[in-house]
Amino acid sequence: MQDLEKGFCENIFQNAPMGIFRSTLDGRFVRANPAMAAIFKYDSPEELIGHVNKSGIAEVLYEEPARREEILREILQDREWKTFIERMRCRDGRVIPCYLHLRSVPTKNQGVELEGFVEDDTARTVTEKRLHESLVEKELLLKEIHHRIKNSLQVISSLLYLQSRKISDPEIVQHFVESQNRIYSMALAHELLYRNEKLSDVQLPDYVRNLVQRIEQALKPKEKQVNCRVSVVEIPMDIQQVIPCGLLITELVSNALKHGFPGDRSGTVNVSLLHRDDRFCLEVRDDGIGLPQDLDLDKPNSLGMQLVRALTLQLDGTLEQVRGNGTLIKVVFPVLYSKGSVRL
């Protein structure tokens, strides 16, 4: 039975696809299998075992010989298997990445030797490099796509502006400005994605603050003392939700600035976007004159409020209005967790 087990172990040793070896602490091989010789481009295991070198062949195999001493000190701390990823030198001078699985073992004369396995990691490293290069290429392509979309939207906005300059009716001009703000909300999302390292999420504070500032500059008369305040959580939002959420903010803030403060009335518009229990809560509150009594958000009659209703449904959210002491519009919608998003 012992002879059978011994023969079985020897068969594994000789035919294993990974290198198997045993060496002295000074780096001289006691045993090595054919795979070990093949990995390092030696003709036979005997060449490894019979190699004459002052420091031992194990010293020759390391690209940085000093690294072997570091590994040896770690191995001798205990007799547990330890794994290292190292760059090893072949007989022909080529350097290859390898997995080393090592441990220390006692000898019959109360000494200590090393035994271990070696795997050539070249194929995995090459594949990983190709995947990384492919990923970098795709990221650059996505950045270019976001950049071009942003540029195209800016061109459309510029065309609307040029067209509006030929119109004398203030009400019609106002419609052009509102359309430009909607386009800006989309272009800004793509601009921030283009700048981000992560191409699927937008950081909300920068996005909402820039967006509200743009709307305020476009719609608030200079003589009016109406201020916009923004409070936004520091978390990312998936791009699939950013654009409809941005359009919602555009419509609600625009509506507050246009209708909440008639004449010379002053006040404040507060925009908040919070994160609670896997849900986003968008609130736009003003201390203006309040909503018209006949306004029904379930059956809106203006384009802006129709968009608000449609965008809320797109986000799978709920829309709520609160009357009294101004106007509060609240939109609550679930957080979208995609492969590109970070779950908090």
C-alpha positions in Angstrom: 0.0 0.0 0.0 2.8 2.4 0.9 4.6 1.6 -2.4 1.3 2.4 -4.3 0.9 5.7 -2.5 4.5 6.6 -3.1 4.2 5.7 -6.8 1.0 7.8 -7.1 2.7 10.9 -5.5 5.8 10.5 -7.7 3.5 10.3 -10.8 1.9 13.6 -9.7 5.3 15.2 -9.1 6.6 14.2 -12.5 3.5 15.1 -14.6 2.0 18.1 -12.7 1.5 21.2 -15.0 3.0 23.5 -12.3 6.5 23.6 -11.1 7.2 21.7 -7.9 10.5 21.9 -6.0 12.4 21.6 -2.8 15.4 23.7 -2.0 17.9 24.5 0.8 17.7 27.8 2.6 20.8 29.0 0.7 18.9 28.5 -2.6 20.2 25.2 -3.9 17.5 22.9 -5.4 17.2 19.4 -3.9 14.4 18.3 -6.2 12.5 19.8 -9.1 10.0 18.4 -11.5 10.0 18.7 -15.4 7.4 21.5 -15.3 9.8 23.5 -13.1 12.5 23.2 -15.7 10.1 24.0 -18.5 8.8 27.2 -16.9 12.4 28.6 -16.6 13.6 27.3 -20.0 16.0 24.6 -18.7 16.4 21.4 -20.6 15.8 19.1 -17.6 15.3 19.2 -13.8 18.8 17.9 -13.4 20.1 21.2 -14.7 18.3 23.0 -11.9 19.5 20.6 -9.3 23.1 20.4 -10.6 23.6 24.1 -11.1 26.8 25.4 -9.6 26.5 28.9 -8.3 27.9 30.6 -5.2 24.5 31.8 -4.2 22.4 28.9 -5.5 20.2 28.9 -8.6 17.2 30.1 -6.6 19.1 33.4 -6.3 19.6 33.5 -10.0 15.9 33.1 -10.8 14.8 36.2 -8.9 14.8 39.4 -10.9 15.7 41.2 -7.7 17.8 38.8 -5.6 17.3 40.9 -2.4 13.6 40.0 -2.7 14.4 36.3 -2.0 15.8 37.3 1.4 12.6 39.1 2.3 10.4 36.2 1.3 12.7 33.8 3.2 12.3 35.8 6.4 8.5 35.7 6.1 8.4 32.0 5.3 10.6 31.1 8.4 8.2 32.8 10.8 5.9 29.7 10.7 5.2 26.6 8.6 2.1 27.9 6.9 1.7 28.1 3.1 2.3 31.6 1.8 1.6 32.9 -1.7 3.7 35.6 -3.5 3.4 37.2 -6.9 7.0 37.7 -8.2 8.9 38.4 -11.3 11.3 35.5 -12.1 14.2 35.3 -14.6 14.4 32.5 -17.1 17.5 30.9 -18.4 17.3 32.9 -21.6 17.1 36.2 -19.6 13.4 36.7 -20.1 11.5 37.8 -17.0 8.1 36.4 -16.3 5.4 36.9 -13.6 4.9 33.9 -11.4 2.8 32.7 -8.5 4.9 31.2 -5.7 3.3 29.0 -3.1 5.9 28.3 -0.4 6.4 26.9 3.1 9.2 25.8 5.3 9.6 22.1 6.2 11.9 20.3 8.7 14.5 17.9 7.5 15.6 14.6 9.1 18.8 16.2 10.5 16.7 18.8 12.3 17.4 21.4 9.6 14.9 23.4 7.5 14.3 23.5 3.8 11.7 25.1 1.5 9.2 23.4 -0.7 6.7 24.9 -3.0 4.8 25.3 -6.3 5.5 27.7 -9.1 2.9 28.8 -11.7 3.7 30.8 -14.8 1.3 33.8 -14.7 2.2 35.2 -18.1 -1.0 34.2 -19.8 -3.2 35.7 -17.1 -1.1 38.9 -17.0 -1.3 39.3 -20.8 -5.1 38.8 -20.7 -5.4 41.2 -17.9 -3.4 43.8 -19.7 -5.5 43.4 -22.9 -8.7 43.7 -20.8 -7.3 46.8 -19.2 -6.3 48.4 -22.5 -9.8 47.5 -23.9 -11.5 49.1 -20.8 -9.4 52.3 -21.2 -10.3 52.5 -24.8 -14.0 52.1 -24.1 -13.8 54.7 -21.3 -12.1 57.1 -23.7 -14.9 56.4 -26.2 -17.6 57.0 -23.7 -16.0 60.3 -22.6 -15.9 61.3 -26.2 -19.5 60.4 -26.7 -20.5 62.5 -23.6 -18.4 65.4 -24.9 -20.0 65.3 -28.3 -23.5 65.1 -26.9 -22.8 68.0 -24.7 -21.4 70.0 -27.6 -24.5 69.1 -29.8 -26.9 70.2 -27.1 -24.9 73.5 -26.7 -25.2 74.1 -30.5 -29.0 73.6 -30.2 -29.2 76.0 -27.3 -27.2 78.6 -29.2 -29.5 78.2 -32.2 -32.5 78.8 -30.0 -30.8 81.9 -28.6 -30.1 83.3 -32.0 -33.6 82.7 -33.1 -35.1 84.3 -30.0 -33.1 87.5 -30.7 -35.3 88.0 -33.8 -38.5 87.9 -31.7 -40.0 90.9 -30.0 -42.8 89.3 -28.1 -41.5 88.8 -24.5 -43.8 85.8 -23.9 -42.5 83.9 -26.9 -38.9 84.8 -25.9 -39.7 83.4 -22.5 -40.6 80.0 -24.1 -37.2 80.0 -25.9 -35.4 80.7 -22.6 -37.3 77.8 -20.9 -36.3 75.5 -23.7 -32.7 76.6 -23.4 -32.8 75.8 -19.7 -34.1 72.3 -20.4 -31.4 71.7 -22.9 -28.8 73.0 -20.4 -29.9 70.6 -17.7 -29.1 67.7 -20.1 -25.9 69.2 -21.4 -24.6 69.8 -17.9 -25.1 66.1 -17.0 -23.0 65.0 -19.9 -20.4 67.7 -19.2 -20.0 66.4 -15.6 -19.8 62.8 -16.8 -17.1 63.8 -19.3 -15.0 65.3 -16.4 -15.6 62.4 -14.0 -13.4 59.3 -13.6 -16.6 57.3 -13.2 -18.7 57.4 -16.4 -22.1 56.2 -15.0 -22.7 58.5 -12.0 -22.9 62.2 -11.5 -22.1 63.8 -8.1 -25.3 65.6 -7.2 -24.2 68.8 -5.4 -22.2 70.2 -8.3 -24.9 69.3 -10.8 -27.8 70.8 -8.8 -26.0 74.0 -7.8 -24.9 74.7 -11.3 -28.3 74.0 -12.7 -30.2 76.2 -10.2 -27.7 79.0 -10.7 -28.2 78.9 -14.5 -32.0 79.0 -14.1 -31.8 81.8 -11.6 -29.6 83.9 -13.9 -31.9 83.3 -16.9 -35.3 83.9 -15.2 -35.0 86.1 -12.2 -35.4 89.8 -12.9 -32.4 91.8 -11.7 -34.7 94.1 -9.6 -36.3 91.3 -7.7 -34.9 90.1 -4.3 -35.6 86.4 -4.8 -32.8 84.0 -3.7 -32.4 80.4 -4.5 -30.9 78.0 -1.9 -29.7 74.5 -2.5 -29.2 71.6 -0.1 -28.1 68.3 -1.7 -26.6 65.1 -0.4 -23.1 64.1 -1.3 -23.9 60.9 -3.1 -23.8 59.8 -6.8 -26.9 59.4 -8.9 -27.1 57.0 -11.9 -27.1 58.8 -15.3 -30.5 57.2 -16.1 -32.0 59.2 -13.2 -29.8 62.4 -13.5 -31.3 63.8 -16.6 -35.1 63.4 -15.7 -34.3 64.6 -12.2 -32.5 67.7 -13.6 -35.4 68.4 -15.9 -37.7 68.2 -12.9 -35.6 70.7 -11.0 -35.6 72.9 -14.0 -39.4 72.9 -14.4 -40.1 73.3 -10.7 -37.6 76.1 -10.0 -38.6 77.9 -13.2 -42.3 77.7 -12.2 -41.5 79.1 -8.7 -39.5 82.0 -10.1 -42.1 82.9 -12.8 -45.3 82.6 -10.8 -44.4 82.6 -7.1 -43.3 86.3 -6.8 -45.4 88.7 -8.9 -44.6 92.4 -8.9 -41.9 93.4 -6.6 -42.5 90.6 -4.1 -39.3 89.2 -2.6 -38.7 85.7 -1.2 -36.7 82.5 -1.3 -36.8 79.3 -3.3 -35.3 76.3 -1.5 -34.2 73.2 -3.5 -33.3 70.1 -1.5 -32.4 66.6 -2.7 -32.1 64.0 0.1 -31.5 60.3 0.4 -33.6 58.3 2.8 -34.2 54.5 2.9 -33.2 53.8 -0.7 -35.2 56.7 -2.0 -34.4 60.1 -3.3 -36.6 63.0 -2.1 -36.6 66.1 -4.2 -38.3 69.2 -2.7 -38.8 72.6 -4.2 -40.3 75.0 -1.7 -40.9 78.8 -2.1 -42.5 81.4 0.2 -44.4 83.1 -2.6 -48.1 83.5 -3.3 -48.8 79.8 -3.6 -50.3 77.6 -6.2 -53.5 78.6 -8.0 -56.5 76.9 -6.4 -57.6 75.3 -9.7 -54.2 73.7 -10.3 -54.4 69.9 -10.3 -51.1 68.1 -10.7 -52.9 64.9 -11.8 -54.4 66.9 -14.7 -51.9 69.6 -15.5 -52.8 72.2 -18.2 -49.4 73.8 -18.8 -46.4 72.2 -20.7 -44.1 72.7 -17.7 -46.4 70.8 -15.2 -47.2 68.2 -17.9 -43.4 67.6 -18.0 -43.2 67.4 -14.2 -45.9 64.7 -14.2 -44.3 62.7 -17.0 -40.8 62.9 -15.5 -42.1 61.7 -12.1 -43.7 58.7 -13.8 -40.4 58.1 -15.7 -38.6 58.0 -12.3 -41.3 55.6 -10.9 -41.9 58.3 -8.3 -44.8 60.0 -6.5 -45.7 63.7 -6.8 -47.1 65.7 -3.9 -48.1 69.4 -3.6 -48.6 71.2 -0.3 -50.4 74.5 -0.2 -50.1 77.2 2.4 -47.3 79.7 3.2 -46.1 79.4 -0.3 -45.7 76.3 -2.4 -44.0 72.9 -1.7 -43.7 70.4 -4.5 -42.2 67.0 -3.4 -41.1 64.2 -5.7 -40.0 60.9 -4.1 -38.5 58.2 -6.3 -36.5 55.0 -5.7 -32.7 55.0 -6.0 -31.5 53.1 -9.1 -28.7 50.7 -8.4 -26.9 49.7 -11.5 -23.5 48.1 -12.2 -22.1 51.6 -12.4 -23.5 52.9 -9.2 -22.2 52.8 -5.7 -24.7 51.6 -3.1 -24.5 53.4 0.2 
